[in-house]
């Protein structure tokens, strides 16, 4: 898993479901907006997160939920970082 994907997962793990905008995720993860978009797509495609689309039109935020595998991964990263 790339460093960007790991950084995005850590941000998404702060609250479930996460309703932060992609712009805020980029700020919190210290990644570019384009990198966050790619990471969210990859994490969703690879089964690490579920994305619930925020409805039709602009201004509707998505909800991001981590799978059990992703929650375990983030927890293990925290433990190993100590």
KASUL-V883636 format. One record per residue. N is the residue number from 0. RES is the residue in three letters. PSI is psi as a letter, one per 20 degrees, with the letter a starting at -180 (* if undefined). OMEGA is omega in whole degrees, -180 to 180 (999 if undefined). Layout:
n={N:N}
res={RES:RES}
psi={PSI:PSI}
omega={OMEGA:OMEGA}
This chain:
n={0:1:2:3:4:5:6:7:8:9:10:11:12:13:14:15:16:17:18:19:20:21:22:23:24:25:26:27:28:29:30:31:32:33:34:35:36:37:38:39:40:41:42:43:44:45:46:47:48:49:50:51:52:53:54:55:56:57:58:59:60:61:62:63:64:65:66:67:68:69:70:71:72:73:74:75:76:77:78:79:80:81}
res={UNK:UNK:UNK:UNK:UNK:UNK:UNK:UNK:UNK:UNK:UNK:UNK:UNK:UNK:UNK:UNK:UNK:UNK:UNK:UNK:UNK:UNK:UNK:UNK:UNK:UNK:UNK:UNK:UNK:UNK:UNK:UNK:UNK:UNK:UNK:UNK:UNK:UNK:UNK:UNK:UNK:UNK:UNK:UNK:UNK:UNK:UNK:UNK:UNK:UNK:UNK:UNK:UNK:UNK:UNK:UNK:UNK:UNK:UNK:UNK:UNK:UNK:UNK:UNK:UNK:UNK:UNK:UNK:UNK:UNK:UNK:UNK:UNK:UNK:UNK:UNK:UNK:UNK:UNK:UNK:UNK:UNK}
psi={p:r:h:g:g:g:g:g:g:g:g:h:i:h:q:p:q:p:j:q:q:h:g:h:g:g:g:h:i:k:r:q:g:h:h:g:g:g:g:g:g:g:h:g:h:j:j:h:q:p:o:o:q:j:a:q:r:q:i:o:q:q:p:p:p:q:r:h:g:g:g:g:g:g:g:h:h:g:g:h:i:*}
omega={-177:177:179:178:178:179:179:178:179:179:-179:-177:-178:177:180:-4:179:-180:177:174:177:178:180:176:178:179:-176:-179:-179:178:177:179:179:178:178:179:180:-179:179:178:-179:180:178:-179:-177:174:179:-180:171:179:175:-176:-174:179:-177:173:-178:176:179:-176:173:171:-180:179:179:173:178:178:-179:178:178:179:-179:178:179:177:178:-179:-179:-178:-178:999}
